[in-house]
Amino acid sequence: MTEILSQKVAVINHKFDFRKTVATNMEILRAKVNRVTSYGITHDETEITLTLLANIDYATHHDWGRELRPAMQEIRKRYKYNHTHTAASLADILAELAAADAIRTLGDAPEPSNESANAVNDTVSLFQDLMQAQSDYEESAFAVQSDSESSTTTRQRSSRSKSRDRGNNGRGRSKSRDKAKGINTDCPGCKEFKRRKRHPNIDNAKCFWNKKYKGFRPAWICQEMEI
């Protein structure tokens, strides 16, 4: 078991020999992956891509790897650090690096050393931490959004309730103002024409100010009612 785990770690921290092309280094990396796969240990495309990018990132920090810098910049524009890679995205990245390899002087690169191995290891760990941090952030953001939406819904309901209360209170205040002015609010006809005098002994249906009333009306009332 210890040997198997060591092989998995060796795959993750695999260091490239930049005296060879990126494509050749990927063949060596794939061979290591296939070797541990036979033991039931798998490496998905994202893990493999992170190892590739960690090695390229290390190379771009040295003069002998300067031709890889434009390619790395383009790759970073296309894929965020937390991108979940597939065979298609990995193939796209390799195509971009192949173009850089075509103008790179392979002989300028040094033999892999312990320093480069440690640098690759640190970069892979950084990429993995960033991906985990992004995942945690997205989960946290989703929870905050859910709470915010719930809070917004509650505020909207509260606002509608207050609006109804204000409307009811407004109607109540309107009635109070009408009564204060002396308008007869007990009779629809009087209220419509803002008449003050009440007629408790006369039915509202027979009120002179009731438009539906068919009986006699004084002329001046007819003039005001324009009938």
Backbone torsions as a table, in degrees:
resi	resn	phi	psi	omega
1	MET	NA	-42.4	179.3
2	THR	-60.6	-39.0	-179.3
3	GLU	-67.1	-38.6	-179.8
4	ILE	-65.4	-44.9	179.0
5	LEU	-63.7	-37.1	178.6
6	SER	-63.2	-37.7	179.1
7	GLN	-68.3	-37.0	177.8
8	LYS	-64.8	-44.4	178.0
9	VAL	-62.8	-37.5	179.8
10	ALA	-63.8	-34.2	177.6
11	VAL	-67.8	-47.0	-177.4
12	ILE	-62.7	-39.3	-176.1
13	ASN	-99.1	18.6	-178.3
14	HIS	-58.9	131.8	179.5
15	LYS	-105.6	138.6	-178.8
16	PHE	-81.7	150.6	170.7
17	ASP	-101.6	99.7	-173.7
18	PHE	-76.1	6.6	169.4
19	ARG	-77.6	-8.3	175.9
20	LYS	-115.5	164.7	-179.9
21	THR	-69.9	161.9	176.9
22	VAL	-62.4	-37.5	-180.0
23	ALA	-61.6	-41.7	179.2
24	THR	-66.6	-41.2	177.9
25	ASN	-63.0	-36.3	178.2
26	MET	-67.4	-33.9	176.8
27	GLU	-63.7	-40.6	178.7
28	ILE	-66.2	-42.4	179.0
29	LEU	-63.1	-42.9	179.2
30	ARG	-62.5	-36.1	179.2
31	ALA	-63.6	-41.0	177.3
32	LYS	-64.6	-40.8	179.4
33	VAL	-62.0	-45.0	-179.7
34	ASN	-63.8	-32.8	-178.8
35	ARG	-66.4	-42.5	-179.2
36	VAL	-79.9	-22.0	178.7
37	THR	-64.6	-31.4	179.3
38	SER	-64.2	-17.6	177.4
39	TYR	-96.4	6.8	179.5
40	GLY	87.8	7.2	178.5
41	ILE	-99.7	120.7	-176.0
42	THR	-107.7	155.4	174.1
43	HIS	-128.2	119.5	179.5
44	ASP	-79.9	174.6	-175.5
45	GLU	-64.4	-30.2	178.9
46	THR	-66.2	-43.7	179.1
47	GLU	-62.6	-43.3	-180.0
48	ILE	-64.6	-41.6	-179.5
49	THR	-65.9	-37.6	178.4
50	LEU	-63.1	-40.5	177.8
51	THR	-63.8	-42.4	177.9
52	LEU	-60.1	-50.7	-176.4
53	LEU	-66.5	-33.3	177.1
54	ALA	-62.8	-41.2	178.3
55	ASN	-67.5	-41.8	179.1
56	ILE	-65.9	-40.6	178.2
57	ASP	-59.0	-41.7	178.1
58	TYR	-61.5	-43.3	-177.2
59	ALA	-65.2	-36.3	-176.3
60	THR	-68.0	-14.4	179.2
61	HIS	-87.7	6.2	179.5
62	HIS	-125.7	153.6	-178.4
63	ASP	-60.7	-36.9	-178.2
64	TRP	-69.4	-12.0	178.7
65	GLY	-112.5	17.3	-175.1
66	ARG	-64.2	-28.3	179.1
67	GLU	-66.3	-18.6	179.8
68	LEU	-84.0	-12.5	-175.4
69	ARG	-62.9	-48.8	178.8
70	PRO	-59.5	-38.4	179.7
71	ALA	-64.4	-42.0	-179.8
72	MET	-65.8	-38.2	177.7
73	GLN	-62.9	-40.4	178.9
74	GLU	-66.9	-40.3	178.9
75	ILE	-62.6	-41.0	179.9
76	ARG	-66.4	-31.2	177.0
77	LYS	-68.7	-38.1	-176.2
78	ARG	-78.1	-36.4	-173.2
79	TYR	-128.9	122.7	175.1
80	LYS	-69.1	161.3	-176.7
81	TYR	-62.9	-21.6	-178.0
82	ASN	-101.1	14.3	-178.9
83	HIS	-65.5	136.3	175.3
84	THR	-87.5	107.2	-172.0
85	HIS	-80.2	151.5	175.8
86	THR	-125.0	178.1	178.0
87	ALA	-60.6	-33.5	-179.0
88	ALA	-67.8	-45.9	-179.6
89	SER	-68.2	-35.7	177.5
90	LEU	-64.4	-41.6	178.9
91	ALA	-64.1	-38.2	178.8
92	ASP	-64.5	-42.1	178.9
93	ILE	-64.8	-43.5	-179.9
94	LEU	-64.0	-35.1	178.2
95	ALA	-65.8	-39.4	178.3
96	GLU	-65.3	-40.7	-179.4
97	LEU	-72.9	-29.9	178.7
98	ALA	-63.8	-37.0	178.4
99	ALA	-65.1	-37.2	177.7
100	ALA	-70.0	-37.7	178.6
101	ASP	-61.1	-30.4	-176.0
102	ALA	-66.1	-24.3	-179.3
103	ILE	-111.2	3.7	-178.2
104	ARG	-89.5	141.3	175.9
105	THR	-88.7	102.3	-173.4
106	LEU	-61.5	-33.6	-176.4
107	GLY	-67.8	-15.7	179.7
108	ASP	-74.7	-22.1	-177.4
109	ALA	-74.7	142.8	-179.3
110	PRO	-84.4	170.1	174.9
111	GLU	-70.1	140.4	179.3
112	PRO	-55.4	141.0	-178.7
113	SER	-129.4	175.6	176.3
114	ASN	-63.4	-31.7	178.4
115	GLU	-62.2	-45.3	179.9
116	SER	-66.9	-36.6	178.9
117	ALA	-63.1	-43.3	179.2
118	ASN	-66.4	-38.4	179.6
119	ALA	-64.9	-42.6	178.1
120	VAL	-63.6	-43.6	178.7
121	ASN	-58.0	-46.2	-179.6
122	ASP	-63.5	-39.2	-178.7
123	THR	-69.2	-41.7	177.2
124	VAL	-59.7	-45.6	179.1
125	SER	-60.6	-39.8	179.0
126	LEU	-63.4	-46.3	178.9
127	PHE	-59.8	-42.2	-179.6
128	GLN	-65.3	-40.8	178.0
129	ASP	-63.4	-40.3	179.9
130	LEU	-64.9	-40.7	178.6
131	MET	-64.6	-41.5	179.0
132	GLN	-66.6	-40.1	179.3
133	ALA	-63.9	-39.7	178.8
134	GLN	-65.6	-40.0	178.4
135	SER	-62.5	-44.1	178.3
136	ASP	-63.6	-39.6	-179.7
137	TYR	-64.2	-42.5	-179.3
138	GLU	-64.5	-39.3	177.9
139	GLU	-64.7	-42.6	179.6
140	SER	-65.6	-41.9	180.0
141	ALA	-63.7	-38.6	178.6
142	PHE	-63.6	-41.6	-180.0
143	ALA	-65.2	-42.0	179.0
144	VAL	-64.4	-41.0	179.3
145	GLN	-62.9	-42.2	179.2
146	SER	-61.9	-44.3	178.4
147	ASP	-63.3	-39.9	-178.8
148	SER	-65.6	-42.9	179.8
149	GLU	-64.3	-40.2	178.4
150	SER	-63.2	-42.4	179.9
151	SER	-65.5	-39.6	179.6
152	THR	-63.7	-42.7	178.8
153	THR	-61.2	-42.2	179.6
154	THR	-63.5	-42.9	179.6
155	ARG	-64.9	-37.9	179.5
156	GLN	-64.6	-43.3	178.5
157	ARG	-62.5	-42.5	179.6
158	SER	-63.1	-39.9	-179.4
159	SER	-65.5	-42.2	178.8
160	ARG	-63.9	-40.1	179.3
161	SER	-62.6	-43.1	179.6
162	LYS	-65.3	-36.6	179.6
163	SER	-64.0	-41.6	177.9
164	ARG	-63.0	-41.8	179.9
165	ASP	-63.5	-41.5	178.9
166	ARG	-64.1	-38.2	178.9
167	GLY	-63.6	-44.5	178.9
168	ASN	-64.7	-42.5	179.1
169	ASN	-64.4	-36.8	179.4
170	GLY	-62.9	-43.6	179.1
171	ARG	-64.1	-38.1	179.1
172	GLY	-64.4	-41.7	179.7
173	ARG	-67.7	-34.2	178.8
174	SER	-62.9	-43.3	178.2
175	LYS	-63.1	-40.6	-179.9
176	SER	-62.5	-41.7	178.8
177	ARG	-64.3	-40.2	178.8
178	ASP	-61.0	-43.6	179.9
179	LYS	-66.1	-36.8	-179.9
180	ALA	-64.2	-35.6	179.1
181	LYS	-78.1	-9.9	178.6
182	GLY	92.3	5.3	-178.9
183	ILE	-69.5	138.2	-179.9
184	ASN	-78.4	100.8	-179.0
185	THR	-90.6	-0.9	-179.9
186	ASP	-80.6	-22.4	-178.4
187	CYS	-115.6	123.7	-179.5
188	PRO	-57.2	-40.1	-179.1
189	GLY	-66.1	-46.5	178.8
190	CYS	-62.7	-41.0	-178.8
191	LYS	-62.8	-42.5	-178.3
192	GLU	-61.7	-40.8	-177.9
193	PHE	-99.0	11.8	174.0
194	LYS	56.2	46.1	176.4
195	ARG	-89.1	142.0	-173.8
196	ARG	-91.8	-37.8	-171.4
197	LYS	-70.9	129.7	179.1
198	ARG	-90.3	157.1	-179.8
199	HIS	-135.6	75.3	-176.6
200	PRO	-63.0	-22.6	-178.4
201	ASN	-96.9	1.0	179.8
202	ILE	-117.1	129.5	-179.9
203	ASP	-64.5	143.5	-179.6
204	ASN	-58.5	-30.8	-179.4
205	ALA	-67.2	-23.2	-179.5
206	LYS	-102.7	10.1	178.6
207	CYS	-67.6	138.2	-179.9
208	PHE	-58.8	-27.9	-175.5
209	TRP	-90.5	3.6	175.7
210	ASN	-84.5	115.6	-175.6
211	LYS	-60.4	-26.2	-177.2
212	LYS	-83.9	-8.5	-179.5
213	TYR	-69.2	129.0	-175.5
214	LYS	-102.1	0.7	-177.8
215	GLY	-83.4	-168.1	-179.5
216	PHE	-68.7	140.7	173.9
217	ARG	-131.5	145.9	173.1
218	PRO	-62.0	149.3	-176.2
219	ALA	-59.2	-40.6	-176.6
220	TRP	-65.7	-31.0	176.3
221	ILE	-69.8	-41.0	177.9
222	CYS	-61.0	-38.0	178.5
223	GLN	-64.9	-45.3	-179.8
224	GLU	-66.3	-34.9	179.8
225	MET	-82.8	-9.1	179.6
226	GLU	57.5	47.1	177.3
227	ILE	-123.3	NA	NA
